[in-house]
Amino acid sequence: MFLTNRDAIELQAFRHELHRHPEVSGEERETALRVAEALRPLAPSKILTGLGGHGVASVFDSGVPGPTLLFRAELDALPIEEKSEAAHRSTVPDKGHLCGHDGHSTILLALARGLSRQPVARGRVVLLWQPAEEDGSGAAAVLADVNFSEIKPDFAYSLHNMPGLAFGQVALKAGPVNCASRGVKIRLSGKTAHASQPETGVSPMAAISSLMPALTALSHGAPPATDFTLATVTHATLGEKAFGIAPGDAEIWVTLRTLIDNRMDDLCAKAEHLVVRAAQEADLDHAISYHDIFFHCENAPEAVADLEKALTTEGVAFDEGNLPMRASEDFGRLRAVCPSAMFFLGAGENHPALHNPDYDYPDDLTAIGARVFMAVIRDRLG
């Protein structure tokens, strides 16, 4: 193992510091500063900041020709109030590291420590701390950044901790592993009226009442079926909070999911058709907008082979688990650049679920994740 006991103590302290100061997507300025400050004493060949917003990349370059391997972690937290008695619990109201991105970031810092002491023999390693994963905008912004050309990889790897999976067990497979998804905001506009004379207005009440089950009915099947679709109504509002006003406006938020990207356009078209028909039947205006757009994650066989070899070398048990999963991950955009793969590292069968207010990343996962990634690096780059 390339990490010392002192490393383990200091890395845990670093993770806890990130955990105390969560920043949500697009606001990760202080988190990025903490990462950059932790990297400087390790003297990487280059540190890039401001990538795609607040992204940070450290480059460890051997100076000898060879492939560039990129390892990605995430900087952002969630807009959820943490419910914890831990000494390192969030100090920021209504925000918390309840997905483990603080832990993933610490795994990359562990790699940086190892690479600073024993450089690779050839090629380059890029450690990328990506912003704004949770809203699906971060990976796209990093790839669009003019400075990404300096770190463009030949292979890319990532991991995500996974509650519900036995501690230290890994789920890994080639092909789709995370679904495509996007959020749809539907606005219905009519005309308010006095509650005593609702017939003088145009209410969206009937339309919104029929649309919610109609949209949900677009759901079909389950992964790994390629025709899997899921529509989940996540939010709805109708009218004003007043007893004297018949409603004139309504809004529905729905999340659409498909196993693969090329099924999403058809699902969106079906949802839009339902909205247009409901609006026309009720004499309402409508508006539709899309948000939090995630491409599906597809693990490349050659990148999966690298991870399988590393897991075997490190004695970490793995199988295909329940992959592909319904959840989305914006790491999927990296496959447009190079072969890429993500694995899922068990946080414990009874561990609180991701995005739950009582979730906390298990610190003992850091060494496992770092060992696996370092094994990939040593096998590819020496």
C-alpha positions in Angstrom: 0.0 0.0 0.0 1.4 3.4 -1.0 -0.3 5.3 1.8 1.1 5.6 5.3 -0.8 5.7 8.6 -0.1 9.4 8.7 -1.5 9.8 5.2 -4.7 8.0 6.3 -5.1 10.4 9.2 -4.4 13.5 7.2 -6.6 12.4 4.3 -9.5 11.8 6.7 -9.0 15.2 8.2 -9.1 16.7 4.6 -12.3 14.9 3.8 -13.9 16.0 7.0 -12.9 19.6 6.3 -14.6 19.4 2.8 -17.6 17.8 4.5 -18.0 20.7 7.0 -18.1 23.3 4.1 -20.3 21.9 1.3 -20.9 24.0 -1.8 -23.6 23.1 -4.4 -23.2 22.9 -8.1 -21.6 26.0 -9.6 -20.6 27.4 -6.2 -17.6 25.3 -5.4 -15.1 28.1 -5.2 -13.8 27.4 -1.6 -13.8 23.6 -2.2 -11.6 24.1 -5.3 -9.3 26.4 -3.3 -8.9 23.7 -0.6 -8.1 21.1 -3.2 -5.5 23.3 -5.0 -3.9 24.2 -1.6 -3.6 20.5 -0.8 -2.0 19.8 -4.1 0.7 22.5 -4.2 3.1 20.8 -1.6 3.0 17.7 -3.8 4.6 19.5 -6.7 2.6 18.2 -9.7 3.9 19.1 -13.1 0.9 21.5 -13.5 -2.2 22.6 -11.7 -5.1 24.0 -13.7 -7.9 25.9 -12.0 -11.2 27.4 -13.2 -11.9 24.5 -15.5 -15.5 24.6 -16.6 -16.3 26.9 -13.7 -14.4 25.8 -10.5 -12.8 22.6 -11.8 -9.2 21.7 -10.8 -6.8 19.4 -12.6 -3.3 18.3 -11.5 -1.0 16.8 -14.1 1.8 14.4 -13.2 3.9 14.2 -16.3 6.8 11.7 -16.7 8.3 13.6 -19.6 8.4 10.3 -21.5 6.0 9.6 -24.3 3.0 7.5 -23.3 -0.7 7.6 -22.8 -2.6 10.2 -20.7 -4.8 8.6 -18.0 -7.5 10.8 -16.4 -9.2 10.1 -13.0 -12.2 12.1 -12.2 -13.9 13.1 -8.9 -16.6 15.7 -8.1 -16.5 18.8 -6.1 -20.2 19.6 -5.5 -22.5 18.9 -2.6 -26.3 18.8 -2.4 -29.0 21.4 -1.4 -30.2 19.1 1.4 -30.1 19.7 5.2 -27.7 17.1 6.8 -29.1 15.3 9.8 -26.0 14.1 11.7 -24.4 14.3 15.1 -20.9 13.8 13.6 -18.2 16.3 14.6 -17.6 16.9 11.0 -21.2 17.5 10.0 -22.1 20.4 7.6 -21.8 23.9 9.0 -23.9 25.3 6.1 -27.7 25.3 6.5 -29.6 23.4 3.8 -26.4 22.0 2.2 -24.6 18.8 2.7 -22.1 16.3 1.2 -24.7 13.6 1.1 -23.5 11.8 -2.0 -19.8 11.2 -1.1 -18.1 13.7 -3.5 -16.0 14.8 -0.5 -14.7 11.2 -0.3 -14.2 10.8 -4.0 -12.1 14.0 -4.0 -10.0 12.6 -1.1 -9.3 9.5 -3.1 -7.7 11.6 -5.9 -5.7 13.5 -3.3 -4.4 10.1 -2.1 -3.3 9.3 -5.6 -1.6 12.7 -5.8 0.4 11.9 -2.7 1.5 8.5 -4.2 2.4 10.0 -7.5 4.5 12.8 -5.9 6.6 10.2 -4.2 6.9 7.7 -7.0 6.5 9.3 -10.5 5.2 7.3 -13.4 7.8 5.9 -15.8 6.0 7.1 -19.0 3.0 9.1 -20.1 0.9 11.4 -17.8 -1.7 11.1 -15.1 -4.4 13.8 -14.9 -6.4 14.1 -11.7 -9.6 16.0 -12.3 -11.8 17.5 -9.6 -15.0 18.3 -11.7 -17.6 20.9 -10.7 -21.4 20.7 -11.0 -21.9 17.0 -11.4 -25.2 17.0 -9.5 -27.0 19.2 -12.1 -25.4 17.6 -15.1 -23.6 20.7 -16.3 -20.1 20.2 -15.0 -18.6 17.6 -17.4 -20.0 19.4 -20.4 -18.5 22.7 -19.2 -15.1 21.1 -18.5 -15.0 19.5 -22.0 -16.0 22.9 -23.6 -13.3 24.8 -21.7 -10.5 25.9 -24.0 -7.9 24.6 -21.5 -9.2 21.1 -21.6 -7.0 20.5 -24.6 -4.0 20.6 -22.2 -5.3 17.5 -20.3 -7.2 15.6 -23.0 -6.9 11.9 -22.0 -6.5 8.7 -23.8 -8.4 6.8 -21.1 -10.6 8.1 -18.3 -11.7 6.4 -15.1 -14.0 7.2 -12.2 -15.8 5.6 -9.2 -18.8 6.2 -7.1 -19.5 4.8 -3.6 -22.6 2.7 -3.4 -24.7 2.1 -0.3 -26.7 -1.1 -0.5 -23.6 -3.0 -1.9 -21.5 -4.9 0.6 -18.6 -2.8 2.0 -15.6 -3.0 -0.3 -17.4 -5.0 -3.0 -17.3 -3.6 -6.5 -19.9 -3.6 -9.2 -18.4 -3.3 -12.7 -19.4 -4.2 -16.3 -18.9 -3.1 -19.8 -21.8 -1.3 -21.7 -24.4 1.0 -20.2 -24.1 1.5 -16.4 -26.0 4.7 -15.7 -29.2 6.0 -17.5 -29.7 9.1 -19.5 -32.0 11.6 -17.9 -33.3 15.1 -18.1 -35.6 17.4 -16.1 -38.6 18.9 -17.8 -40.4 22.0 -16.5 -43.9 22.3 -17.8 -45.7 25.6 -17.4 -49.5 25.9 -18.0 -51.0 29.4 -18.1 -54.6 30.4 -18.1 -56.5 33.2 -16.3 -57.1 33.7 -12.6 -60.6 34.5 -11.3 -62.4 35.2 -8.0 -62.9 31.9 -6.2 -66.7 32.7 -6.1 -66.7 32.9 -9.9 -64.3 30.3 -11.2 -66.2 30.1 -14.5 -64.9 33.6 -15.4 -61.3 32.4 -15.4 -59.3 29.6 -17.2 -58.0 27.1 -14.7 -55.2 24.6 -15.3 -56.5 22.4 -12.5 -58.0 19.7 -14.7 -55.0 19.7 -17.0 -52.4 19.4 -14.3 -54.5 16.7 -12.6 -54.7 14.6 -15.8 -51.1 15.3 -16.9 -49.4 13.9 -13.8 -50.7 10.3 -14.2 -50.4 10.5 -18.0 -46.7 11.5 -17.8 -46.1 8.8 -15.2 -47.7 6.2 -17.6 -44.9 6.8 -20.1 -42.8 4.6 -17.8 -42.0 1.1 -19.2 -39.8 -1.8 -18.3 -36.6 -1.8 -16.3 -32.8 -1.9 -17.0 -31.1 -3.6 -18.7 -33.9 -3.6 -21.3 -32.9 -1.1 -24.0 -36.5 0.2 -24.2 -36.7 1.1 -20.5 -38.3 4.5 -19.8 -39.2 6.2 -16.6 -41.1 9.4 -16.0 -41.1 10.7 -12.4 -43.1 13.7 -11.3 -40.9 15.5 -8.8 -42.7 18.8 -8.2 -46.1 20.5 -8.9 -47.7 23.8 -8.1 -51.1 25.2 -8.8 -52.3 28.7 -8.3 -51.7 31.0 -5.3 -51.7 30.2 -1.6 -55.1 31.9 -1.1 -58.7 30.8 -0.7 -60.1 33.7 -2.7 -58.4 33.1 -6.0 -59.3 30.4 -8.6 -55.9 29.3 -10.2 -54.6 30.6 -13.5 -51.1 29.0 -13.6 -49.6 25.7 -12.8 -46.2 24.1 -13.1 -45.1 20.4 -13.2 -41.5 19.2 -13.0 -40.9 15.7 -14.3 -37.6 13.7 -14.7 -37.4 11.5 -17.8 -35.0 8.5 -17.9 -33.9 6.1 -20.7 -31.2 3.5 -20.6 -29.4 5.0 -23.6 -29.3 8.4 -25.2 -30.9 7.6 -28.5 -34.2 6.7 -26.7 -34.5 10.1 -25.0 -35.7 12.1 -28.0 -38.7 9.8 -28.4 -39.6 9.9 -24.7 -39.4 13.8 -24.8 -41.6 13.9 -27.9 -44.2 11.7 -26.2 -44.2 13.9 -23.1 -44.5 17.1 -25.2 -47.4 15.6 -27.1 -49.3 15.0 -23.8 -48.6 18.6 -22.7 -49.8 20.1 -26.0 -53.0 18.1 -26.0 -53.8 18.9 -22.4 -53.2 22.6 -22.9 -55.3 22.7 -26.0 -58.2 20.9 -24.5 -58.2 23.3 -21.5 -57.5 26.5 -23.6 -54.2 27.1 -21.8 -50.9 28.4 -23.0 -47.9 26.2 -22.3 -44.1 26.3 -22.1 -41.7 23.5 -21.9 -38.0 23.7 -20.9 -35.3 21.1 -20.2 -32.8 21.1 -17.4 -30.2 18.8 -15.7 -29.4 16.9 -18.9 -27.4 13.8 -18.4 -26.1 11.4 -21.1 -26.0 7.7 -20.3 -22.7 6.3 -19.0 -21.3 3.5 -21.1 -18.2 1.7 -19.9 -15.7 0.9 -22.7 -14.5 -2.7 -22.7 -10.8 -1.7 -22.8 -11.2 0.6 -19.8 -13.2 -2.0 -17.9 -10.4 -4.5 -18.6 -7.9 -2.1 -16.9 -10.1 -1.9 -13.8 -10.8 -5.6 -13.7 -7.0 -6.3 -13.8 -6.4 -3.7 -11.0 -9.2 -5.1 -8.8 -7.8 -8.6 -9.2 -4.3 -7.3 -8.4 -5.5 -5.6 -5.2 -7.7 -8.5 -4.2 -11.0 -6.6 -4.3 -14.0 -8.7 -5.1 -16.1 -7.6 -8.0 -19.0 -8.7 -10.2 -21.7 -7.0 -12.4 -23.9 -6.3 -9.4 -27.2 -4.8 -10.4 -25.8 -2.8 -13.2 -27.0 -0.9 -15.1 -28.6 1.4 -12.6 -31.4 3.9 -13.0 -29.5 6.8 -11.6 -27.6 9.2 -13.8 -24.0 10.5 -13.8 -22.4 13.1 -16.0 -19.2 11.1 -16.3 -20.9 9.7 -19.4 -19.9 12.7 -21.4 -16.2 11.6 -21.2 -16.9 8.7 -23.6 -17.1 11.3 -26.4 -13.4 12.0 -25.8 -11.8 8.6 -25.0 -12.6 5.1 -23.7 -13.8 5.5 -20.2 -15.2 3.4 -17.3 -16.7 3.9 -13.9 -16.9 1.3 -11.1 -19.2 1.3 -8.0 -17.6 0.7 -4.6 -19.8 -0.8 -1.9 -20.4 1.5 1.1 -22.3 -1.3 3.1 -25.5 -3.1 2.7 -27.2 -1.2 5.5 -25.5 2.2 4.9 -27.8 5.2 4.5 -28.7 5.8 0.9 -27.2 8.5 -1.3 -28.9 11.9 -1.1 -30.4 11.0 2.3 -30.0 13.5 5.1 -28.2 11.0 7.3 -25.7 9.7 4.7 -22.0 10.1 5.2 -19.1 8.8 3.1 -17.3 5.9 4.9 -13.7 7.0 5.3 -12.4 3.4 5.1 -13.3 3.4 1.3 -10.6 5.9 0.5 -7.7 3.5 0.7 -9.6 0.9 -1.4 -10.5 3.3 -4.2 -6.9 4.8 -4.2 -5.3 1.3 -4.4 -7.4 0.3 -7.4 -6.7 3.5 -9.3 -3.0 3.3 -8.5 -2.9 -0.3 -9.8 -4.4 1.0 -13.1 -1.7 3.7 -13.2 1.2 1.3 -12.5 0.0 -1.2 -15.0 -0.4 1.3 -17.8 2.4 3.7 -17.0 4.9 1.9 -14.8 
